[in-house]
Amino acid sequence: MSTPVCVVLGAGPGLGLAVARRFAAEGYHAVLAARLSEHAEPLAAMLRDEGHGAEGAGVDLTDPAAVHDVIGGIGERHGRIDLLHFNPSVWREKDPLHLTVPELLEDVALGAGALLPAVQAARPFMRAGARVLVTGSAAADTPFHGAASLGVQKAAVRNLVTSLDATLAPDGIRAVAVQVNGVLGKEGPFSPAPIADAMWRAVSRPDGEWTPHVPYDG
């Protein structure tokens, strides 16, 4: 397949859909993956109605084997994966005095750990110029104590992106976390569309200008 392929993990009707739409506008075939295929397929249908190539997929990001199978299946069907966007996170309203260790580990496994099997499965289908894109958050630096696990997730996934970028760079593949330093909203600079534009700019940089972390301040 000559058409580049973007895969959005943790796709929803907000930022995930906006990122898929932004890359589809650049000629990518979009694969939107949500926990259930019946949630992902209507999002893909929206893009198809707009004239883009798109499909939905269901995947349980808490199951590494399932992640590997779904991502590997996408790569085998299309022969390539050019962008892997990792978007999931868990909002659990518990402060550090009430958050348990199992809950923290469960949240980090989804919000950061699931990136590992996703990249490992995608790597055989990624060629030079391919990109790994992660949705970062100001919570990595200024966590909200009432949802303490979120900051740990975002700090962990940002750290992991640094290691991924260093590992993949010799093969011409780069990884970046775009840190959204604001509260997501339906309108204004922190709405999905302008953030998706910022993500496109982040992955479009040449290697000579590359950094694994890009702040988005609106």
N, C-alpha and C positions, 0 to 999 in steps of 0.2 A: 504494500500500500504506500503510495507516494504522499498521501495527505498526512500531515503531522497529527499526533494523537495526544490529547490532554486527558488526564484522569483526575477527578476531584473526589477525594475521600472525605467523608463527613459532609456530603452535599445536603444543603437545605434550601429553602426558598429565599434566603437572604444572601450572604456573602458567597456561599458555594455556587449558587446559580449565577451570581454576577460575575464571578471569575470564569466560569464555564462560558458564559455569554461573551465576555471580553476576548477570550482566546478563540472562540468560534468565529468572532468577527475578523480575526487575523488569519482565518483559514484552517483552524484546527478542527478535527473531529472530537467532540466532547463526550466523555463517559462520566456520568454522574453516579456516584456510589453512595447510597444511604444504607442504613441498617436493614431496611426491607425494600425489596424491589418495587413494591406497590407505592412506596414513597418516592423512589427515585424516578420511576418511569414518567409520572406527570411532569416532572421538571424537564426531562429530556424532550417530552412532547411539546413543551412550550418553545424550546429552541428549534425543534423541527418545524413548528408552525411559523417561526421567524425566518425559515429558509436555511437553517444550519444543519449539519450532520451531527446527530446526538443519539445517545442510548443511555438507558438506566441500568443499574446493577444493584443487587442487594449483597451486603457483606457485614458480618459481625466482626467489628474491629477488636473485640476482646478475645477473639479466637485466631491466634497466629496462623494456624493451618488454613483456616478459611480465607484469611487475607492473602496468603501465598497462592491459594488456588484461584481466587477471583482475579488477582492482579496478573498472575501467570496466564490465565485464560484470555484476558484482554490482550496481553502481548502476543499470544499465539494467534488470535483471530486477526489482529491488525498488522502483525509483523514488526511493530515498533511502539514505543512509548516515549514521547518527546517532553512531556511535562507531567510530573506527579505532584499534585497539590494536596497537602495534608492540612485539613481544616478542623478536625474534631477537638473538643475539650469538654470537660465535665464541670458543671456548676453545682456544688454541693454546699448548702448553707449550714456549715458547721465551723465554729472557731476552733483554735488549737486545743482548747480544754475539753472539747467534746468529740473532735475528729479522732477516729480510731486508726491504728496502724493498718489493719486490713482495708479500711475505706480509703486511706491515703494511697496505698499501693494499687488498689483497684482503679482509682482515678488517674494515677500517673501511667498505669499500664495502657489506658485508652488514650490519654491526652499527649503522651510522649512515646511510650514503648511501642505502640502499634506502628509507628513510623519505620521501625527496623524491618519487620517482615515485608512491609510494603515496598521498601527500597530494594531489599534483597531479591524479591520476586520480579521487580521491574528491571533490575540491572541488566539481565541478558538481552533486553529489548531496547536499551538506551544506547544511543550512539553519541559521538562527539557533538556537542551543542545542546544535548538534552539537559533539562533542569529539574531540580527538586525544589519545590516552593512550599513554605510552611507559614501558616498564619500565626504570628506572634502577638504578644499583648504587653501593655504597660504593667500588667500584673506581675510580670517576671521581676520587675524592679520595685514596684510599689504595690504589694499585694493587699487585698482587702481581707482583714482578719476574719470577717464573718463567713468567708468562703475560702478558707486557708489552703485547700488543696489546689485551687486554680493557679495561684502564684507558683507553687511547686511544679505543676505541670508545665507552665510556660517557661520557667527558668530551665527546666530539664530539657524541653524540646529545643530551646535555643542553643543550649550547650551541645546537644546531639547534632544539630545542624552544622556547628563548627567542625566537629569530627567528620561528618559525612562529606563536607565540602573538601576538606584536606585529603580524604580518602579517594574521592572521585575525580578530583582536579587533574591528576596525571593522564586521565583518559578523556579530558575535554568536557567532562560533565561537572556541573556546578550545583551547589545547594545554597539556598538563602532563606532566612526567616525575615519576613516583613513585620516589624513590630508596630502594631496599631496603638498609638499613644492617645487614646480617647475612647469615649463610650460610643458603641455602635448605635446608629439611629436610622430612621427611615428617610430623613432628609439631611441636606447639608454635607460638609466635607467628610463626615464619618458615616455616611450612608454607603451601602454596598458598591454602587457604581464607581465613585471616585477612589475607593480603596482598591477595587479591582484594577482601575487604571494604574494606580501606584504599583500594584503587583506586576502588571505587564511591563512597566518601565524597569522594575527591579530585575526581572529575568532577561530583559532585552539588552542589558549592558554587555559590552565586550569584556573578555577575560582580563584585559589590562586594567579595567576599572572595577574589577569584581571585589566585593566584600561579602562575607556570609551573613551580615546583619544590615538591614536597612530600616531606619525609623520612618514611620509615617505620622506626621504631626498635623495633618489636615491642611 
